[in-house]
Structures are given as structure tokens and as C-alpha cells.
Amino acid sequence: MTIPEVLRFRLAGAIVAIVIQLTACRLETPSIGASHRDGQWIWSAADSSLFAEREAGDSVLGGVWVATIRPGPTGDSLQQTLALPPSTGGAGPIAAVVRIDAATHPWWAGRSDADAARQFDRRLAALLRHVDATGIHVAEIQLDYDCPMRLLPRWASVLRHLRESALAGRELWITSLVAHQRDPDFGRRLRGVVAGQIVQLFDTGNRAGTEALSELETLTARQGLPFRIGLGAFERRLPDGRSTGHLLWFDAVGRFRSWQGFRGLWVFPAGQPYTRPLEGKR
């Protein structure tokens, strides 16, 4: 090979390397941070005590219920009611959890997505000013809404607006249901809008089992969203006399952690100790 040929060969190699680098940069689309965090929701003083005990020996984030949004007395506009102070989760950081009440479901009728987004935006902007003023660092926002299937596209539209307004620059997680995973467009609508979803497996009618786990693993992978799993450490007695079986899901904790896209395990204690279930004990 002559010197000019060597130079041409080296130049071609350099060009190929540059093209590969540029292609890689182009494919690495900037994504919203989806932090891997285990956590516990705090809905009461009893939950706060359980969190303090667990936090002492483990690295977990407290999800403090700071407010509930629901329609006002006339049913036309949304109102926001403060719940627990951010300090209920200790010195911080915390996840600030906002519950969207089920009474909001019929409120969507007869209004545009733009109007709905403006109302949520005003409430959340005011809430975050209040929370930030306490000096407690908010690591992420969680919007807890058991959204009806028919409203999922509209909810995604509102979330896109909030991402550019009241929640700009915030790490945003939303709760979701197993049923939501069966909507083939659920993940597509939310990619680039939320950091991820927290799939709730309590008070939803979903019972643990081999088939249920296999289906959930397949569905979450198909949606392509980072996800966390939300477990309940309490049981309820159903009308037919059976238990809700919430604690059975704890047997799958090790399996959850191996799933593609998994970003943490969250527990709703409802005042019940849950260290033993987390360790696989009954």
C-alpha cells in the first residue's frame, strides 16, 4: 500500500469513526431523569413513624401526601386542600405527593383539555410555592390519580402542559394501574413527559399469582416507561369474606427488581409494619 493509499485509508477510518459518534449522539435523545429510588408513602403520623424507623437503616425516600385536588362545591373549578406538612417526612428530601380525588372523574366532561390544564396548573403552582417555602427539598413530584381508561389521553395532554408550566424542571412521577398497561398507547403518550410511572398493586382488585406477574412484566416492558412498583402493607376484608391479598405481592419483590425498566419499590403501609414482608417473612 502506497503512502497516499495509507493516508486515504486512515482518513476513511477517521470519517467512519466520526459518523458513528455523531449517530450515537443523535440516537441518545435527552430523556427526563428517572431516579431509582425505593420509598414509602406517608399518609399519617403512624406512617411517619414507620418511615423514620426504616430510614434509620435503609436509604428510602418518603412520599408525603401534601395535598388533594378535587372539584369545588359548584363542581366547575378545582380546589386544593392541604394535607400533611412536608416535614412529616423528616428533614428531607421528600417526594411531594398530590392526590387527585375520584370526584374529579366527572369534572372533565364539558371542558377542553386546555381549560383542565390551566386549572391544574394554577393549583399545583400555588402548592409548590407553599412547599418550597418550608425549606424542605422536594426531590420529585408524584401525582396520584386513578385515572379512568377513557380519560387517559386527556390526562396525558394535561401532563404535557404541566411539564412546560408548573412542573417545569421537576422530576414527575404518576401513579398508574395494571389496567392502564393494557392500553397500547399509554407509554407512547407519556414518554418525554413523565420520569416514570408507579404501578399500584393494592386496592385495585389485582391478585398476585404466576400469571398475573408474567402479564405485568410483559405489559410494563411493552410500554417502555421507567416504572416503580407500589405495594400495600395492609389487608381489607372483601364482601365475599376473602382478604385483598395485598401482602402476597411482597413474595415477588426479588422478581420485580430484575425486570427491565424497574426503578424502585414503594410501600403504602396504612400504619402497618412491613419490614417482615419486605424480607420475605410472614
C-alpha positions as CSV (number, residue, x, y, z in Angstrom):
1,M,0.0,0.0,0.0
2,T,1.5,3.4,-1.0
3,I,1.7,6.4,1.3
4,P,-1.3,8.2,-0.4
5,E,-3.3,4.9,-0.1
6,V,-2.4,4.7,3.6
7,L,-3.5,8.3,4.2
8,R,-6.7,7.7,2.4
9,F,-7.3,4.5,4.4
10,R,-6.7,6.3,7.7
11,L,-8.8,9.3,6.6
12,A,-11.7,7.0,5.7
13,G,-11.4,5.3,9.1
14,A,-11.5,8.6,10.9
15,I,-14.5,9.7,8.9
16,V,-16.3,6.5,9.8
17,A,-15.5,6.9,13.5
18,I,-16.8,10.5,13.4
19,V,-20.0,9.3,11.7
20,I,-20.5,6.6,14.3
21,Q,-20.0,9.2,17.1
22,L,-22.5,11.6,15.6
23,T,-25.0,8.9,15.0
24,A,-24.7,7.8,18.6
25,C,-25.2,11.3,19.8
26,R,-28.2,11.7,17.7
27,L,-29.8,8.4,19.0
28,E,-29.2,9.4,22.6
29,T,-32.2,11.6,22.8
30,P,-32.2,13.6,26.1
31,S,-34.6,11.9,28.5
32,I,-36.3,13.0,31.7
33,G,-34.4,11.7,34.7
34,A,-36.0,8.6,36.2
35,S,-34.3,8.1,39.5
36,H,-34.0,4.7,41.0
37,R,-35.5,5.1,44.5
38,D,-37.2,2.8,46.9
39,G,-39.7,4.7,49.1
40,Q,-42.6,4.7,51.5
41,W,-45.8,6.8,51.2
42,I,-46.7,8.8,54.3
43,W,-50.4,9.4,54.8
44,S,-50.5,9.7,58.6
45,A,-48.5,10.1,61.8
46,A,-48.2,6.3,62.1
47,D,-46.8,6.1,58.6
48,S,-44.3,8.8,59.5
49,S,-43.1,6.8,62.5
50,L,-42.7,3.7,60.3
51,F,-40.7,5.7,57.8
52,A,-38.4,7.1,60.5
53,E,-37.7,3.5,61.7
54,R,-36.9,2.3,58.2
55,E,-34.9,5.3,57.1
56,A,-32.5,4.8,60.0
57,G,-31.3,1.6,58.4
58,D,-32.1,2.0,54.8
59,S,-31.9,4.6,52.0
60,V,-35.5,5.3,51.2
61,L,-37.5,8.4,50.1
62,G,-40.6,9.5,52.0
63,G,-43.6,10.3,49.8
64,V,-45.5,12.8,51.8
65,W,-49.2,13.4,51.0
66,V,-49.2,17.2,50.8
67,A,-52.5,18.0,49.2
68,T,-55.6,16.7,47.5
69,I,-57.2,18.2,44.4
70,R,-60.9,17.8,43.7
71,P,-63.8,19.9,42.2
72,G,-65.1,22.7,44.4
73,P,-68.7,23.0,45.7
74,T,-70.1,24.2,42.4
75,G,-68.3,21.4,40.5
76,D,-67.0,23.9,38.0
77,S,-63.5,24.7,39.2
78,L,-60.9,22.6,41.0
79,Q,-59.9,23.3,44.6
80,Q,-56.9,22.2,46.6
81,T,-56.8,21.1,50.2
82,L,-53.6,20.9,52.1
83,A,-52.9,17.6,53.8
84,L,-49.7,16.8,55.8
85,P,-46.8,19.3,56.2
86,P,-43.7,18.4,54.2
87,S,-41.7,18.0,57.4
88,T,-43.8,14.8,58.1
89,G,-41.2,13.1,56.0
90,G,-38.3,14.3,58.2
91,A,-35.6,16.8,57.2
92,G,-35.9,15.7,53.5
93,P,-35.5,15.3,50.7
94,I,-39.1,14.1,50.1
95,A,-41.4,13.2,47.3
96,A,-44.4,15.6,47.3
97,V,-47.5,13.6,46.6
98,V,-50.7,15.2,45.3
99,R,-53.8,13.1,45.4
100,I,-56.3,13.7,42.6
101,D,-59.6,12.7,44.1
102,A,-62.0,10.3,42.3
103,A,-64.6,13.1,42.4
104,T,-62.6,14.7,39.6
105,H,-63.7,12.0,37.1
106,P,-67.0,13.6,36.0
107,W,-65.4,17.1,36.2
108,W,-63.7,16.6,32.9
109,A,-66.9,16.5,30.9
110,G,-67.8,19.6,29.0
111,R,-64.4,21.3,29.3
112,S,-61.4,21.4,27.0
113,D,-58.0,19.9,27.7
114,A,-56.6,23.5,27.7
115,D,-59.0,24.6,30.4
116,A,-58.4,21.5,32.5
117,A,-54.6,22.1,32.2
118,R,-54.9,25.7,33.3
119,Q,-56.8,24.7,36.4
120,F,-54.4,22.0,37.4
121,D,-51.5,24.4,36.6
122,R,-52.8,27.1,39.0
123,R,-53.4,24.7,41.9
124,L,-50.0,23.0,41.5
125,A,-48.1,26.2,41.1
126,A,-49.6,27.6,44.3
127,L,-48.9,24.3,46.1
128,L,-45.3,24.1,45.1
129,R,-44.7,27.7,46.2
130,H,-46.1,26.7,49.6
131,V,-44.0,23.5,49.8
132,D,-40.8,25.2,48.7
133,A,-41.2,27.9,51.3
134,T,-40.9,25.3,54.0
135,G,-37.3,24.8,53.1
136,I,-37.8,21.0,52.7
137,H,-36.1,19.8,49.5
138,V,-38.5,18.2,47.1
139,A,-36.7,15.5,45.1
140,E,-39.7,14.7,43.0
141,I,-43.5,15.3,42.5
142,Q,-45.9,12.4,42.4
143,L,-49.4,12.8,41.0
144,D,-51.6,10.1,42.4
145,Y,-54.6,9.7,40.1
146,D,-56.6,6.5,39.4
147,C,-57.4,7.9,36.0
148,P,-60.4,6.2,34.2
149,M,-59.3,4.4,31.0
150,R,-61.5,6.8,28.9
151,L,-59.6,9.8,30.2
152,L,-56.1,8.6,29.7
153,P,-55.4,10.6,26.5
154,R,-56.8,13.7,28.1
155,W,-54.7,13.2,31.3
156,A,-51.6,12.8,29.2
157,S,-52.4,16.1,27.4
158,V,-52.7,17.9,30.8
159,L,-49.5,16.3,32.0
160,R,-47.7,17.6,28.8
161,H,-48.9,21.1,29.6
162,L,-47.8,20.8,33.3
163,R,-44.4,19.7,32.2
164,E,-43.9,23.1,30.5
165,S,-45.5,25.2,33.2
166,A,-46.0,24.5,36.9
167,L,-43.9,21.3,36.9
168,A,-41.1,22.5,34.6
169,G,-37.7,21.4,35.9
170,R,-39.3,18.9,38.3
171,E,-38.9,15.2,38.3
172,L,-42.5,14.0,37.8
173,W,-43.9,10.5,38.5
174,I,-47.5,9.4,38.2
175,T,-49.3,6.5,39.7
176,S,-50.9,4.0,37.4
177,L,-53.0,0.8,37.4
178,V,-52.4,-2.6,35.8
179,A,-55.4,-1.8,33.6
180,H,-53.6,1.2,32.2
181,Q,-50.8,-1.1,31.0
182,R,-53.3,-2.7,28.6
183,D,-53.8,0.5,26.7
184,P,-51.3,0.1,23.8
185,D,-50.7,3.8,23.6
186,F,-50.3,4.5,27.4
187,G,-46.5,4.7,27.3
188,R,-46.2,6.4,24.0
189,R,-48.3,9.3,25.2
190,L,-46.2,9.8,28.3
191,R,-42.6,9.3,27.1
192,G,-40.7,12.5,27.4
193,V,-43.5,13.9,29.7
194,V,-43.0,12.0,33.0
195,A,-40.0,10.4,34.6
196,G,-42.0,7.2,35.0
197,Q,-45.0,5.5,36.5
198,I,-45.6,3.8,39.8
199,V,-47.8,0.8,39.2
200,Q,-50.1,0.3,42.2
201,L,-50.9,-3.3,43.2
202,F,-53.2,-2.5,46.2
203,D,-56.9,-1.6,46.4
204,T,-57.1,-2.3,42.6
205,G,-58.6,-5.8,42.6
206,N,-55.5,-7.3,41.1
207,R,-54.4,-10.5,42.9
208,A,-50.9,-11.9,43.0
209,G,-50.1,-15.1,41.1
210,T,-47.7,-16.5,38.5
211,E,-49.9,-15.5,35.5
212,A,-50.5,-12.0,36.9
213,L,-46.8,-11.5,37.4
214,S,-45.9,-12.7,33.9
215,E,-48.6,-10.5,32.4
216,L,-47.4,-7.4,34.3
217,E,-43.8,-8.0,33.3
218,T,-44.8,-8.2,29.7
219,L,-47.0,-5.2,29.8
220,T,-44.6,-2.8,31.6
221,A,-41.8,-3.8,29.2
222,R,-44.1,-3.1,26.2
223,Q,-45.0,0.4,27.5
224,G,-41.3,1.4,27.5
225,L,-41.7,3.7,30.6
226,P,-39.4,3.5,33.6
227,F,-41.6,2.2,36.4
228,R,-41.8,1.5,40.1
229,I,-44.0,-1.0,41.9
230,G,-46.3,0.2,44.6
231,L,-47.3,-2.4,47.3
232,G,-49.8,-2.2,50.2
233,A,-48.8,-3.5,53.6
234,F,-52.4,-3.8,54.8
235,E,-55.3,-6.0,54.1
236,R,-59.1,-5.4,53.7
237,R,-61.9,-7.9,54.1
238,L,-63.9,-8.2,50.9
239,P,-67.7,-8.6,50.7
240,D,-67.2,-12.3,49.9
241,G,-65.2,-12.9,53.0
242,R,-61.8,-13.1,51.3
243,S,-58.8,-10.9,52.1
244,T,-57.5,-8.5,49.5
245,G,-54.2,-10.5,49.4
246,H,-52.0,-7.4,49.2
247,L,-49.2,-9.0,51.2
248,L,-48.9,-11.8,48.7
249,W,-47.3,-9.4,46.2
250,F,-44.3,-9.0,48.6
251,D,-43.2,-12.5,47.7
252,A,-42.3,-11.2,44.2
253,V,-40.1,-8.3,45.4
254,G,-36.9,-10.1,44.1
255,R,-38.6,-10.7,40.8
256,F,-39.7,-7.1,40.4
257,R,-36.1,-5.9,40.8
258,S,-34.9,-8.0,37.9
259,W,-37.5,-6.5,35.4
260,Q,-36.5,-4.3,32.5
261,G,-37.2,-0.6,33.4
262,F,-37.7,-1.2,37.2
263,R,-36.8,1.9,39.2
264,G,-37.8,1.1,42.7
265,L,-40.2,-0.4,45.2
266,W,-42.7,1.8,47.1
267,V,-44.8,0.8,50.1
268,F,-48.2,2.2,51.3
269,P,-48.2,0.9,54.9
270,A,-51.5,2.4,56.2
271,G,-50.0,2.4,59.6
272,Q,-48.9,-1.3,59.4
273,P,-45.3,-2.5,59.9
274,Y,-43.9,-4.0,56.8
275,T,-40.3,-4.9,57.5
276,R,-41.0,-8.6,57.7
277,P,-42.9,-8.8,54.4
278,L,-40.1,-6.9,52.7
279,E,-37.7,-9.6,54.0
280,G,-39.9,-12.4,52.7
281,K,-41.3,-13.3,56.1
282,R,-44.9,-13.6,57.3
